[in-house]
Amino acid sequence: MAGSSRTSFSKRQKERARQEKRAEKAQRKAQRKQDTDSPPETPADLTVTHDEEGQPVGFDFHDFQ
């Protein structure tokens, strides 16, 4: 009898872990949906710069912060 109660306990633990994982996943999904529903931020004005030859210089990572 002791063996069967242990398996039941393990099954309950696994099911509880699955439910918690599902709840966390749903919460993250709701957070992502809320983030995408908000209006996008207005980008900063980017200034095109030119090198010595007059060719435009590409934007860098730091230009978008």
C-alpha positions in Angstrom: 0.0 0.0 0.0 2.8 2.4 0.7 4.0 2.2 -2.9 0.7 3.3 -4.4 0.4 6.4 -2.2 3.9 7.5 -3.2 3.0 7.3 -6.9 -0.2 9.2 -6.3 1.8 11.9 -4.5 4.3 12.1 -7.4 1.5 12.4 -9.9 0.0 15.2 -7.9 3.3 17.0 -7.7 3.9 16.6 -11.5 0.4 17.9 -12.2 0.8 20.9 -9.9 4.1 21.7 -11.6 2.4 21.5 -15.0 -0.4 23.8 -13.9 2.0 26.3 -12.5 4.0 26.2 -15.7 0.8 26.8 -17.7 -0.2 29.7 -15.5 3.3 31.3 -15.9 3.2 30.8 -19.6 -0.3 32.4 -19.8 0.9 35.3 -17.7 4.0 35.9 -20.0 1.7 35.7 -23.0 -0.7 38.3 -21.5 2.3 40.6 -20.7 3.6 40.3 -24.3 0.1 41.0 -25.7 -0.2 44.1 -23.4 3.3 45.3 -24.6 2.3 45.0 -28.2 -1.0 46.7 -27.7 0.7 49.9 -26.4 1.5 52.5 -29.0 5.0 52.3 -30.4 7.6 54.7 -29.2 8.5 57.5 -31.5 12.0 57.0 -32.8 14.6 59.6 -32.2 15.5 61.8 -35.1 18.3 60.2 -37.0 20.8 62.4 -38.8 22.4 61.0 -41.9 26.2 61.7 -41.8 28.6 61.6 -44.7 32.2 60.5 -44.9 35.0 62.5 -46.6 34.0 61.3 -50.0 30.4 62.4 -49.6 29.0 58.9 -49.2 26.4 58.4 -46.5 27.6 56.5 -43.4 25.4 53.7 -42.1 23.7 53.9 -38.7 25.3 52.2 -35.7 23.7 50.5 -32.8 24.2 53.5 -30.6 22.2 55.7 -33.0 19.0 53.9 -32.0 19.3 54.4 -28.2 
